[in-house]
Amino acid sequence: MKKTILILAVTVFMAGAMLSGCRSSAEKAENAREKVQDAKEKVVEATQELNQALNDSIQQFRKESEEKIITYEKSIAAFKSLIAKETAENKARYEKKLAELEQKNSDMKKKLEEYKEEGIDQWISFKNEFNHDMDELGKALKDFTVDNK
């Protein structure tokens, strides 16, 4: 009789363990699904924040660059009035240089207007190249009246 009760107790214990084990796996699967869903939502939210930050960065950069371009246009106009007083030889040379600088300035303006968002890596590359070109144009305008004799 003790043997039968012992076997029955072990059987009931094992059945209970199996049932509770199955239930726990289902709960684990549901918890995993919830975690995956939460992670997906966080990725979507982070992507939206990144895109917004990129758009803000682009708009800010465009505004600053347009201000530089306008400043350069004003400098070019000022130089045009200055070279009107020069001798014919210097005037021709300065007008040629000024035309080149004016073309570079308009090319930079066009390049900025035509930029399309293509991703962060392309934006960083464009921004670095554009800044370099703008700095070169600024140096050229600064050195416009310097005579290298």
Secondary structure as GFF3:
##gff-version 3
##sequence-region A 1 149
A	DSSP	alpha_helix	2	83	.	.	.	ID=ss1
A	DSSP	alpha_helix	88	114	.	.	.	ID=ss2
A	DSSP	alpha_helix	120	142	.	.	.	ID=ss3
###
